[in-house]
Amino acid sequence: MTKRLLHYLVLAAVLLGVPLACCILGGHQELLDGVKSFPPRTEDWGLRPELLWNHRRPFAWPAFIGLVLFTLLCLFPFMKRLWRFAASKGAAFGVPFRKPASGVFPWWGWFGVAVLAAGWVLSWNYRFGWFPALPARVQVQLSYAPIWAGFILLMNALCVKRSGRSPMTDHPWAYAATFPASSLFWWFFEYLNRYVWNWYYLGISELGAVEYAVYATVCFASVLPGVCAVAAWLHTFPAFDDRVYRGMSRVNLRKPGWCVFLGVLSAVGLTGIVFAPDYTYPLLWISPVAVFLLVQFLMRERCVLDPVGEGDWSVFFRFAVAALACGLCWETWNYCALAKWVYAVPWVHRFQIWEMPLIGFGGYLPFGVECAAVTAWILPSLVDNTK
């Protein structure tokens, strides 16, 4: 327990302290004021660009093409495996090409569908006579959490339908613990975003500090449970069988060279979001997992990416795709919501799908790896359940 507490404290001190120290030592008082404000009146920042000390950069083809090529290069080994799987109908990996559903869709899955549908209607449609009459803060609070509560129930029900198992039914207490862990997890990203302002919120002006803290914490609680449920569902399909992604390149992240690389990456990311945010903002999604892995390595703890040292990339890929799938849902439900987020991404803000610029979806891939790492660290049985 003492070791685990120390791990939490070191991780929090680095992720919270390094950007803050850089901000103070660098004399960025206007940025510091924005970081300290709570609740974050981010709509003020979005509507008054002169408050942004790191003014948004216009779209640039070289930056866009470079990020697209980098993303495709990272995905190429996995796409190659999927192509071989499809071309051989699974024979190349000893995996049956078809895996028919064998379970029964549980009643609570239908309840999840109803809750999801009701939340979606409330979030997108304000023409009901009684809805506009409610205080604005109540409208906000009714517009998001039900969607993801229903989605989480639905995805677990689909897991039961296909395999007879799900994270929620196999590990109910462990799965329940991912909700508060998820809130804390996403608050870190909200904090880091206060330095780069790549996204900001609209429709929250009626919420006070306590209301915002409660509302945001409840909403953030859906992140890890949602990604875990989708990862478990993906694993019921032959294309995401572990055997398809074994025997790939071996990358032992515990070797000194890789540890130095992770250290440099995290240092550049956590300092760069203060001193050069328009150039280092993509590292916001990579630096936390780099720090996370380094702390685990230093404490000699097993981490979720250890199997890649043996050429097994199955969990890595499955959670990356799961986060991308959740990202598509997040952006869809966000588009016409009463309380919503919008983006201001330097250099690549074009070809939007809903509010998200196209290349921004690539950020969900490393985010999925972070979800896997945090889940395996806190509750390894849930990651094992999807393997």
C-alpha positions in Angstrom: 0.0 0.0 0.0 2.9 2.4 0.9 4.5 1.7 -2.5 1.3 2.3 -4.3 0.7 5.6 -2.5 4.2 6.7 -3.3 3.5 5.9 -7.0 0.4 8.1 -6.9 2.3 11.0 -5.2 5.2 10.9 -7.7 2.9 10.7 -10.7 0.8 13.6 -9.5 3.8 15.7 -8.5 5.4 15.4 -12.0 2.2 15.9 -14.0 0.9 18.7 -11.9 4.1 20.3 -10.8 6.3 20.5 -13.8 4.0 22.6 -16.0 3.1 24.8 -13.1 6.7 25.4 -12.1 7.6 26.2 -15.8 4.7 28.7 -15.9 5.8 30.4 -12.7 9.5 30.5 -13.5 8.8 31.6 -17.1 6.7 34.5 -15.9 3.6 33.6 -17.8 1.2 35.3 -15.4 -1.7 35.6 -17.9 -1.5 31.8 -18.5 -1.2 31.1 -14.8 -4.4 33.2 -14.2 -6.2 31.0 -16.7 -4.9 27.8 -15.1 -6.0 28.9 -11.7 -9.5 30.0 -12.6 -12.2 27.7 -11.5 -14.6 26.8 -12.9 -12.8 27.4 -16.2 -14.7 30.0 -18.1 -13.4 28.6 -21.3 -16.0 30.1 -23.4 -14.5 33.5 -22.5 -11.1 32.3 -23.8 -12.7 31.0 -27.0 -14.7 34.1 -27.7 -11.9 36.5 -26.8 -8.8 35.2 -28.7 -6.7 38.1 -27.4 -6.6 36.4 -24.0 -4.8 33.4 -25.5 -1.1 34.1 -25.1 -0.4 31.2 -27.6 -2.5 32.5 -30.5 -3.9 29.8 -32.7 -1.7 29.0 -35.8 -3.4 28.9 -39.2 -3.8 25.6 -41.1 -0.5 24.4 -42.6 -0.4 21.6 -45.1 3.1 20.4 -44.1 2.0 20.0 -40.5 -1.2 18.2 -41.5 0.5 15.9 -44.0 3.3 15.1 -41.5 0.9 14.1 -38.7 -1.2 12.0 -41.2 1.9 10.2 -42.4 3.1 9.6 -38.9 -0.2 8.2 -37.8 -0.4 5.9 -40.9 3.2 4.7 -40.3 2.3 3.7 -36.7 -0.9 1.9 -37.9 0.7 0.2 -40.8 2.0 -3.0 -39.0 -1.5 -3.5 -37.5 -3.3 -2.9 -40.8 -0.9 -5.4 -42.4 -1.9 -8.0 -39.8 -5.6 -7.3 -40.4 -5.1 -7.7 -44.2 -3.3 -11.0 -43.7 -6.1 -12.1 -41.4 -8.8 -11.2 -43.8 -7.0 -12.6 -46.9 -6.4 -16.0 -45.2 -9.7 -16.0 -43.4 -7.9 -16.3 -40.1 -5.8 -19.4 -41.2 -2.5 -17.4 -41.1 -2.9 -17.0 -37.4 -4.8 -20.2 -36.5 -7.9 -18.1 -35.7 -11.4 -19.2 -36.8 -12.6 -16.5 -39.2 -16.1 -16.5 -37.8 -17.1 -16.5 -34.1 -20.9 -16.6 -33.9 -22.7 -15.0 -31.0 -23.6 -17.5 -28.4 -25.2 -15.6 -25.6 -28.5 -13.9 -24.8 -28.9 -10.1 -24.8 -29.6 -9.3 -21.1 -32.6 -7.2 -20.0 -30.4 -4.5 -18.6 -28.9 -4.0 -22.0 -32.3 -2.9 -23.2 -32.5 -0.6 -20.2 -29.1 0.9 -21.3 -30.5 1.5 -24.8 -33.5 3.3 -23.4 -31.3 5.5 -21.1 -28.9 6.2 -24.0 -31.7 7.2 -26.3 -33.4 9.4 -23.7 -30.1 11.1 -22.8 -29.4 11.7 -26.5 -32.8 13.3 -27.1 -32.5 15.6 -24.1 -29.0 16.6 -25.1 -29.8 17.4 -28.7 -33.5 18.5 -28.6 -34.7 21.4 -26.4 -38.2 21.7 -28.0 -40.0 19.9 -25.2 -42.2 22.3 -23.4 -40.9 21.4 -19.9 -37.2 21.3 -20.8 -36.5 25.0 -21.4 -38.4 25.8 -18.3 -35.8 24.1 -16.2 -32.9 26.2 -14.9 -30.0 26.2 -17.3 -27.8 24.4 -14.8 -30.3 21.6 -14.6 -30.5 21.3 -18.4 -26.7 21.0 -18.5 -26.7 18.3 -15.9 -29.3 16.2 -17.7 -27.6 16.4 -21.1 -24.5 14.2 -20.9 -24.2 11.6 -18.1 -27.3 9.6 -19.1 -25.8 9.0 -22.6 -22.7 7.4 -21.3 -24.4 5.5 -18.6 -26.6 3.9 -21.2 -23.7 3.3 -23.5 -21.7 1.5 -20.8 -24.6 -0.8 -20.1 -25.2 -1.4 -23.8 -21.5 -2.3 -24.5 -21.4 -4.7 -21.5 -24.7 -6.3 -22.7 -23.2 -6.8 -26.2 -20.2 -8.5 -24.6 -22.6 -10.9 -22.8 -24.5 -11.5 -26.0 -21.4 -12.4 -27.9 -19.3 -14.3 -25.3 -21.4 -14.7 -22.1 -18.9 -12.5 -20.3 -18.4 -8.8 -19.6 -16.3 -6.6 -17.4 -19.4 -5.5 -15.4 -20.6 -9.1 -14.8 -17.3 -10.8 -14.3 -15.7 -8.2 -12.1 -18.5 -6.0 -10.7 -16.6 -4.4 -7.8 -13.4 -3.9 -9.8 -15.4 -2.4 -12.7 -17.3 -0.1 -10.3 -13.9 1.2 -9.0 -13.0 2.3 -12.5 -15.6 5.1 -12.3 -13.9 7.2 -9.6 -10.5 6.3 -11.1 -11.7 7.6 -14.4 -12.7 10.9 -13.0 -9.3 11.5 -11.4 -7.7 10.3 -14.7 -9.4 12.8 -16.9 -9.0 15.7 -14.5 -5.3 15.4 -15.2 -6.0 16.0 -18.9 -8.3 18.9 -18.1 -5.4 20.4 -16.1 -2.8 20.0 -18.8 -5.2 21.4 -21.4 -5.4 24.6 -19.4 -1.9 25.4 -20.7 -2.6 24.8 -24.4 -6.4 25.4 -24.7 -6.8 22.9 -27.5 -10.5 22.5 -26.4 -12.8 24.6 -24.3 -16.4 24.3 -23.2 -19.6 26.1 -24.0 -22.9 26.1 -22.1 -21.4 25.8 -18.6 -21.6 29.5 -17.6 -24.6 28.8 -15.3 -22.6 26.4 -13.1 -20.9 27.6 -10.0 -17.6 26.1 -8.8 -19.1 23.3 -6.7 -21.7 22.5 -9.3 -19.1 22.4 -12.0 -16.8 20.2 -10.0 -19.6 17.7 -9.3 -21.0 17.7 -12.8 -17.6 17.4 -14.5 -16.5 14.6 -12.1 -19.7 12.6 -12.9 -19.1 13.1 -16.6 -15.4 12.2 -16.5 -16.3 9.0 -14.6 -17.5 7.4 -17.9 -14.2 7.5 -19.7 -12.3 4.4 -18.4 -15.5 2.2 -18.0 -16.5 3.0 -21.6 -13.1 2.3 -23.1 -12.8 -1.0 -21.1 -16.2 -2.2 -22.2 -15.5 -1.5 -25.9 -12.1 -3.2 -25.6 -13.8 -6.3 -24.2 -16.4 -6.2 -26.9 -13.8 -5.9 -29.6 -12.1 -9.0 -28.2 -15.1 -11.1 -29.0 -14.3 -10.6 -32.7 -11.8 -12.9 -34.4 -10.0 -9.9 -36.0 -9.0 -8.8 -32.4 -7.9 -12.2 -31.2 -4.6 -12.1 -29.3 -2.9 -14.4 -31.8 -3.3 -12.0 -34.6 -1.0 -9.4 -32.9 1.6 -11.7 -31.5 5.0 -12.3 -33.2 5.3 -8.6 -34.1 8.4 -6.4 -33.4 9.7 -6.7 -29.9 10.2 -3.4 -28.1 11.5 -3.8 -24.5 10.6 -0.4 -23.0 12.5 -1.2 -19.9 15.9 -1.0 -21.6 17.9 2.1 -20.7 17.7 3.6 -24.2 13.9 3.5 -24.2 13.8 4.8 -20.7 15.9 7.8 -21.7 13.6 8.3 -24.7 10.5 8.2 -22.5 12.1 10.7 -20.1 13.0 13.1 -22.8 9.6 12.8 -24.4 7.8 13.5 -21.1 10.1 16.4 -20.3 9.6 18.0 -23.7 5.9 17.5 -23.5 5.4 18.8 -19.9 7.6 21.9 -20.4 6.7 22.5 -24.0 3.0 23.0 -23.3 4.1 26.1 -21.4 6.9 27.5 -23.5 6.0 26.2 -27.0 2.4 24.9 -26.9 1.7 25.4 -30.6 4.5 22.9 -31.4 4.4 20.4 -28.6 0.6 20.1 -27.9 0.4 16.6 -29.5 2.6 15.4 -26.6 -0.2 16.2 -24.2 -1.6 12.8 -25.1 1.8 11.0 -24.9 3.7 12.6 -22.0 1.4 11.3 -19.2 1.8 7.7 -20.3 5.5 8.2 -20.7 5.7 9.5 -17.1 3.4 6.7 -15.9 5.6 4.0 -17.5 8.8 5.5 -16.1 7.4 5.5 -12.6 6.3 1.9 -13.0 9.8 0.9 -14.3 11.6 2.7 -11.5 9.4 0.9 -8.9 9.9 -2.4 -10.7 6.2 -2.9 -11.2 4.8 -4.9 -14.1 3.0 -2.7 -16.7 0.5 -3.3 -19.4 3.1 -2.7 -22.2 5.5 -5.4 -21.0 4.1 -7.9 -23.5 5.3 -5.8 -26.4 8.8 -6.8 -25.3 7.8 -10.3 -26.4 6.1 -9.1 -29.6 2.6 -9.3 -28.2 0.7 -6.0 -29.2 -2.8 -7.3 -28.7 -3.8 -5.3 -25.7 -2.0 -2.2 -27.1 -4.0 -2.3 -30.4 -7.3 -3.3 -28.9 -7.4 -0.4 -26.4 -6.2 2.0 -29.0 -9.1 1.1 -31.3 -11.5 1.0 -28.4 -10.6 4.6 -27.5 -11.0 5.7 -31.2 -14.5 4.1 -31.3 -15.4 5.8 -28.0 -14.0 9.1 -29.5 -16.3 8.8 -32.5 -19.2 8.4 -30.0 -18.0 11.3 -27.8 -17.7 13.7 -30.8 -21.1 12.6 -32.3 -23.0 13.2 -29.0 -21.1 16.4 -28.4 -22.0 18.0 -31.7 -25.4 19.4 -30.9 -25.3 19.2 -27.1 -26.4 22.0 -24.8 -23.1 21.8 -22.9 -20.3 21.0 -25.4 -16.7 21.3 -26.1 -15.1 22.9 -29.2 -11.5 22.7 -30.5 -8.9 25.2 -31.4 -6.0 23.1 -32.7 -2.9 24.9 -34.2 -1.8 24.1 -37.7 -4.2 21.3 -38.5 -7.7 22.6 -37.8 -9.5 21.6 -41.0 -11.6 18.8 -42.4 -13.7 18.6 -39.3 -15.9 15.7 -38.3 -18.4 17.2 -36.0 -16.3 19.6 -33.9 -13.0 17.6 -34.2 -10.5 18.3 -37.0 -9.8 15.0 -38.9 -6.3 14.4 -37.7 -7.4 15.0 -34.1 -8.9 11.6 -34.0 -5.4 10.2 -34.1 -5.0 11.4 -30.6 -7.5 8.8 -29.4 -5.0 6.0 -30.3 -2.3 6.9 -27.7 -5.1 7.8 -25.3 -6.4 4.3 -25.5 -2.9 3.0 -24.5 -3.1 5.3 -21.5 -6.5 3.9 -20.6 -5.1 0.4 -20.7 -2.1 1.3 -18.6 -4.1 3.0 -15.9 -6.7 0.2 -15.8 -4.1 -2.5 -15.6 -2.2 -0.6 -12.9 -5.3 -0.1 -10.7 -7.4 -3.2 -11.6 -5.4 -5.7 -13.7 -8.2 -8.2 -13.7 -10.2 -6.0 -16.1 -7.4 -5.9 -18.7 -6.8 -9.6 -18.2 -10.6 -10.1 -18.8 -10.2 -8.6 -22.3 -7.1 -10.7 -23.2 
